[in-house]
Amino acid sequence: MNTELYILLSVFLVSLISVVGILFIFLKRNMLDNLLLFFVSLSVGSLLGGAFLHLIPEVIEREGFNLKVSFLVLGGIVLFFIIENFIHWRHCHIPTSKNHPHPLGTMNLIGDGFHNLIDGLVIAAAYFVNLPVGIATTLAVLIHEIPQEIGDFGVLLYAGFSKRKALFFNFFSALMAFVGAIIGILFSKTYENFIFIIIPIAAGGFLYIAGSDLIPEIHKNQGEGFSLRNLIGIILGIIIMYALTLLGI
């Protein structure tokens, strides 16, 4: 199977996660919150592991550990900060309620669509590095998308969408990943250095999402005291990413 087919199949699998919200929406609120917090913790570990165990090492192996790589990673962090502020993309993974309000549904769809476009671009660039990095990046994105899409589905319901419309528009937003993937395929074939610019920027983005959005969300929602469950989730995410390096996947 050639690289393009791997990219499109991976993006399709990630896009399918957009319909997962309907499977969890009927759970009791307390059970849903606990499950989502575990997935958020797992996302933290997988994003950090993806950045430090796959993306950054691949760039260093090709480019060496120099200021260019450092600035590109920092640039990714700054870029995601700018994106979050300009389009009000709020990386929250807890369903909305009176005590936990979210932005309007339309704004959420716009932000999530742009987020999915970036996912597709990153996945495409990762596969052009090599197959193991592509699979690891896809898995990190996929794990992160589970709580993200459940949260998005809840936002749309809260904003007044019917369940059918929320499902449709959430899936339509997820398809923007294909646009990002196509852009990634075209640029990766045209500009040889494109891949090794996008990958460290993506690593910075992973670090920003994990550190700025997800970890504070864990602290905010776990209540008083230390949560062993959340720590296990983070460590498990890192172990999954490390296991992929051992298996050569």
N, C-alpha and C positions, 0 to 999 in steps of 0.2 A: 504494500500500500504506500503510495507516494505521500509526500509531506502535505500537499494541499488537502488530500482526503482525511488525513489525521486531524488537520486543523478544523475542517468543516464538521467532522464527526464530533470532535471535542466541543466545539461551539454549540452544536445541536444538543448535546447532553447537558451542557450548562444552561441552555435556554429552557430545557424541559423542567428545570428546577422551579421555574416561575409558576407552574401549576401546583406545586407541592402545598401551597398555603391552604387549599381547600381540604386537604387531608387532616390538617391540624386545627382548623378553625372551630371544630365542634368539641374539642377538648375543654375540660374545665379550666378556668382562667389560671388557677394556681399551678396546675400540672403543666399547662402550656408555657407559663413564664419560666418554670424550672427547667423544662426541656430546652427552651430557647437560650437560656443562660448557659447551659452546658454546650450548646452548639456555638454560641458566641465565644466561649472559652476555647473550644476546639479550633475555631477560626483564628484566634490569636496565635495559637501554636503553629498552625499550618502556614499562616502568612509570614510569621517570623522565620520559621524553618525554611519556607520557600525562598525568602530573601537571602538568608545567611548560609544556607546549605546548598542552594542550587543557582540562583540568579547571580549573586555577587561573585561566588567562586568561578563561575564560567567566564565572566567578564575579566576577572583578574588573570585567569589562565591565558586569555587571548591578548589582553592589553597590558597586563602587569598592574601592580597596585600603585597607582599614581594619582596625582591631583585631579586629572581629568575624570577618572572613575569616581573619586570622592565627590567632586562637584556635580556630576550627573546624578548620583544618589541623593545628594542634598537638593538638587534641582527638582527631583521627583517629589520630595517631601513638600517643597515650596509650591510646586505646581498643583498638587492635590489640595493644599491649603487654599490656594486661589480659587480652584474649581469649586470647592465646598462653599466658599464665601460668596462667589458670584452667582451660582445657580441654586444656592440654598439647598444643596444636596446634603441631607442630614442622615448620616449612617446610623440609624437607630434600628434595633432589631426586636423591640418590644411592641406588641400591638397597641394601637392608640386607644385612649379612653379619656374620660373627663379629667382624671388625675394624671394622665400621661398624653397630652395633646401632640399632634403632628401637624406639619404644614398641609395645605389643601391638596386634594388628590391630584389635580392637574400638575401642580408644581412638583409633586413627588414623581409623577410619570416622566416629566421632562428630565429631572435630575437622574432618575434611575435609567432612562434611556441613554443618557450620556455616559453614565457609569458602565453600562453594558457594552457600549461602543468601545470604551477603553479596554474592557476585559477581552473583547475579541481581538483587538490590536495587540495586546500583550501576549495572548495565547499564540497568535500567528508568529510573532517575533520569536517566542520561546522555541517553537518547533523548528524554526530555521537555524537555531543554535545547534540543537540535536534532539533526538527523540526523547531521551530521559528528561531533559529540562522541560520539554513541551508537556510531557505527561505529568510531571511534578507541578508545573504551573497550573495546568488544567485542574488537577486535584485540589490545589490550594484555593483556586477560584470557586470550584464547585462546592467545597465545604463551607466557604464563606457565604455563598449564595443561598444556602438553605435557610438560615435565620433571616437573612436580608429579605428574601422573597416572601417569607411568612409575614414579616413585619409590613412589607409593602402591601400585601393583600389586605391586611387589617386596616391600613391607612385608607385604602380605596373604599372599603366597606363603611368606615367611619365618615368618609367624605360624601356618602350618599349613593355610591355605586351599588347596583344589584350584584349578587354573587356571580352571575353569569358575565355581566359587563366587567366586573373587577378581574375575573379570570382572563377574559379576552384581552383587555388593555394591558394587563400585567405581562401576558405572553407576547403581545405585540411589542411592548417596550423591550422585552428580553431579546427579540429578534434583531435589535440594533447591534448585537454582538456580531452578527454576520457582516454588517457593514464595516465594523472595525476589523474583522478578520480579512475581508477582501482588500481593505486599505493596507493592512499589514503584509499580505501576500504580494501585492503590486509593488510596494516600496522596498520590501526585502529582496525582491528579484532585481529591482532597478538600481538600488543604492546599497552597495556591499556593507558600508559602515552603519547603515540604518539600524540593523539588528542590535549592534553593540552600543547604540545610543539609547534605544528604547528599553533594553533589558535593565541597565542600572537605574533608569528613571522609574521603571516598573517596580524595582526593588525598593526605591524610596517611597513609592506609592503604597506598597505593602506595609512598610514600616509606619507610614503616617496613619493608615487605616487601623492597624493594630494598636498603635500607641495613643493616637489622639481620639479615636472613636470607640474602639471596642473595650480596651482596658478600663477607661473611665466609666463605661456603661456597666461593666461587671461590678465595679466598686459601688456604683449608684444603686444597683438593683439587688445586690446580694444581702443587704441588710447589715445589721451589726455583726462584727466579728469576722473571723477567718472562715473561708469556704473551701474545704478540701475538694469538693466536687469540681469547683472551677479550676483549682490548681491541677487536678488530674486531667481536665479537659485540655489545658494549655500544654502540659507535658506530653499528653497523647498526640496532640497535633504535631509537636516537634518530632516525636518518635516516628510518626507516619512518614514525615518528610525525610528523616534520616534513614529509615528502612528502604525508601526508594533509592537512596544512594548505594546502599549495600547490595540491593538486588540488581543494580544497573538499569533500573527502570526510570 
